[in-house]
């Protein structure tokens, strides 16, 4: 069910991306670029765990993820990864670009969200 978190998700994510991009490193070394993509995916997964546990309403993709998970009873990691892989496939089919960071995020965000939910719920229980 959409909530205040759904609306704040759109506004906050857009603002954080807009304001933080100039300050983030832009490494030229390919290995550092991969490390940055992996780190970013883990951060997004952990942040998803924080705001989903708050139960203020999921963002658009997170709402789709939690809905499919509830209907299918599949692990959240699989559901989110499948959603991202389908979206990436559609984008690529329509002529979008596909790079290694895109694949890292598509295949890694499901496990990262699952890990984030686990960590945040473990911390909340303490």
C-alpha positions, -999 to +999 in steps of 0.1 A: +000+000+000+015+034-009+024+056+020+044+086+029+075+065+023+065+059-013+064+097-020+095+105+000+113+077-018+109+094-051+118+129-038+147+118-016+163+095-041+162+121-068+176+148-045+204+126-031+215+116-066+214+151-079+234+166-050+259+138-044+271+131-079+295+160-081+311+148-048+314+111-056+347+098-070+350+091-107+378+065-108+396+059-141+409+025-131+385-003-142+390-023-110+380+008-089+349+013-111+338-022-104+345-018-067+324+014-067+295-004-085+296-032-059+298-008-030+269+012-044+248-019-048+254-029-012+246+006+001+213+007-019+204-028-005+211-017+031+192+015+027+163-004+012+163-026+044+162+005+065+132+022+049+113-010+042+115-020+079+101+015+088+069+003+071+060+038+057+052+025+022+076+011-003+089+028-034+076+017-068+100-012-075+101-022-038+063-023-038+064-046-069+090-066-051+071-070-018+039-077-037+054-105-059+072-119-029+039-121-009+021-138-039+048-162-049+065-169-015+099-168-033+129-154-014+130-116-016+165-119-032+152-139-061+121-117-067+141-084-067+168-098-090+142-112-114+124-078-115+157-060-122+168-086-149+135-083-167+136-044-166+173-045-179+163-069-206+134-047-218+156-016-217+184-034-237+159-047-262+146-012-267+181+000-275+194+010-241+230+005-231+241-025-210+274-023-190+290-043-163+277-020-136+242-025-149+246-062-146+262-060-112+232-040-100+206-062-117+220-094-103+233-080-070+205-058-057+182-088-048+208-103-024+218-069-012+182-060-003+178-093+014+210-088+034+199-052+043+165-064+055+182-091+076+208-067+091+182-040+099+157-065+114+185-080+135+196-046+148+159-036+155+155-067+176+183-057+200 
